[in-house]
């Protein structure tokens, strides 16, 4: 039967891409490492790794096993931490997976309150550009709790946090100072029709960022494809680039700091998405306590 140590050996070989580097990291001899991986392969019924001249590559069987190996190791670490917390030996660590925009807008006040109440508990943030990576991380057992857009078909507790509003950012220094309304009907002050921004340049997001898909969808529903002036990997950079005059940007309202220099308008029609926190099917007490804090204090 496969052991946790064998899972650890497999994961380390995959992560380092080398039996030699994995053996050094694990402080075991390379023959010992190789023997244990072969034993795991015998138990699995076939090869898990393809040995190449300068690296290793997962076989289809290896790709199928790897997420379960990671989940087993994560479960074992959480079990050890829970036992030590119960014995008063340590405060432990909670791992929170989230998307970039929530790290900037929603989580800071929650984490501040959590730290004030539980200073002995370390928090590790795992940040991702897209909700798909967020869900995959949870499914692989690499995090205790996820916060982001509502997941599809999640087998575990899901708690809605609220509705996230998006705003349009335009330059605030007179560069392109009109609201983008064009010659159409006037809109309510403080609002701008997305369709009236069709001739604008846009600050877009890098491919793979979930906000890139959101912006493309919003513009498509308004009848146009956004003309990209610049793409950014960093969600926080989009409103700054828009305020500097590079183009319009669509950003979550909650990530804009007080005194932000750009012109901020509400899109017409409104752009919103529902946010949620979700855990694995049987969260431990620490995870449940964080989920309660997040639900109570999240300001979406």
Order of alpha helices (4+ residues) and beta strands (2+ residues): alpha-alpha-alpha-beta-beta-alpha-beta-alpha-alpha-beta-alpha-beta-beta-beta-beta-alpha-beta-alpha-beta-beta-beta-alpha
